Amino acid sequence: MKIIVDADACPVVGIVEKTAEKENIPVILVCDTAHIFQTSYSQVVTVEKGADSADFKIVTLSEKGDIVVTQDYGVASMCLGKGVFPIHQSGKWYTLENIDQMMFERHIAKEVRRKSKKNHLKGPRKRTKEDDEHFEESLIRLIGKVQNIQKTDRKRV
C-alpha cells in the first residue's frame, strides 16, 4: 500500500505525511510545475502544467489497495475502478455506492452556475482545526480498513 496525494492546493499534505510515517506507508505527492514541495518523507512527482496532467499521473501511479487523497471526483471515480481507496480532503470516502451521486450533484451544480451566468462564486469556507482532526481520523480508519482487507487477501492465498 502507498498513499498518493493530489498535492496541488491540498491542505492536508502534512497530516498525510505524519500519519503515513507512523504506519511506515510510502507517500507520493503529485503536483504540476506551478507548485514546489519540500519534504523529507514523501516522493514528489512533478508533471508538466496542463489540464488534468496531474490527475492522469495519479491514476497511472495508483494500484489496487492504494489510497489516493483527492478532491477531484473524476480522479476518485477512475481510482475506484482500479480497486484504489480514494478519500477527499474533508475525510469523506469515495465509494462505489456514493460516487455516481456525487458526480451527478457536481454536474447539476455546474449547470446551475452556467445558467446563472455568475462568474464569481464564493470559495470554500476557511479550514478549521476540527476539519483537520476529522480528516486525520478518517484517514487512520481508512488505512486500517485497507490493511485488514490486505491481511484477509493474503490469508486466502
N, C-alpha and C positions, 0 to 999 in steps of 0.2 A: 504494500500500500504506500502511496505517496499522496501528498496534497498539492494540488495545482491551484494557484491563485490568479484570477483575472485582476492583475495588480494596478491597472490604470485607474486612478481615482478610487482605490479601495481603502476604506478607513480601518480595516481590521487586520492588516498585514502583520502588525506587531503581535496581536493576540494569536493569530495562526502560528507564527513562528514560536512564540513562547509555549503554546500548547503542544505543538509538534515536537519541539525539542525535548520536552518532558517525557514524551512517548517514544522518542527516537525514530520519528517518522520524517522522511525527507520531504522538503518543500521546494517547489519550483514556482518562482514568481514570473509571470509572463506580462511583458509590457511593450509598448512601442517606443520608438526613438525619442518621443516627446517627454518621456519620464526616465528618471535615473534613480536607481535604488542602490543604497549602500547597506549590505547585510553581511553578517558574519556566519549566518546559519544557512540561508537558502541559496539555491542555484538561481541565477537570474537569466532568463531567456528574453532577449530583446529582438523584436521584429520590426520591419520597416513600418513607418507610419502609413496607414491606409485603412480604408473601410474594411472592417472585420478581420484584418490580418492577425491581430492578437487572438481573436475568437477562434479562428480556424487552427491556429497553433495549439491552443488549449485543447481542442477536441482531438487533434492529432497526437498530442503527448499523452492524453489520458488513456488508461487501460482499465479493464474490468477490475472492480474493487478499489479504485482510487476515489479520492474525494476532490471535488472541484468547488472552489469558492467563487461565485459569480453573481452579479445582479442581472445578467442578461438571460432572459427566458429562452431565447433561441439556443444559446450555448447549453443551457441546462437541458433542454429537450434533446439535443444531439448527444449529450453525455449520457442521459438516461438510456438511450438506445444502445449504448455500449456497455451497460452494466456498471456505470460510474454513479457515484452518490453526490449530486450537486447540492450545495447549500447557499442560500442568499446571505448577504452581509447582515441582514436583520436576524438571522438564525433560523429562518423558515427553511425546511427541507423541501426540495422539489421532488415529487414522486410521480410515478406513472398514473396515480389516481388524481393528482391535482394539476398537472402541467397543462392539460388541454383547457381547463377552465381559466388558468392564469393567462395563457396565450390569447384566449378569446376576450378576456377582460382588457388585456393590453390593446388588442385590435379595436375594440369598441371605444376605449378612451382616446386612441389616436384619431378615430373617425370623428368623435365629438370635438376634439381640438381643431381638426382640419375644417370642420363645418363652421365652427365659431370664429374662425379666422383670427384667433388670438395668437399673437407671435410671442408674447412674453407670459410665461407661466411661472408660478412660484416654484422654487426648488424644494427639495425635501427639507423637513424640519431639522434643526440642529441636532446632531448626535449627542446622546447623553451617556453618562456612566452606566446607567441601567441598560441601555441598548448594548453596550459593550459586554456587560455581565451576561445578558441574555444570550448574545452570540456565543460567548465562550462556553457557557453551559450547554448550549445546543450542539456546538462543535464537539465537545467532550462526549456527549451522548452518541453522536453520530460515529465518532471514532470507535467507541465501544461496540456499537451495532455492527460496524464493518468487521471489526476484529472477531466478534462472535460468529459472524457468517463465515469468515475465512477459516476459523477453527473447525466449524461444522463441516465445511467443504473438505478440509484435509483429513478428517476422520472418515469420510466416505470413500476416499481414495485407497 
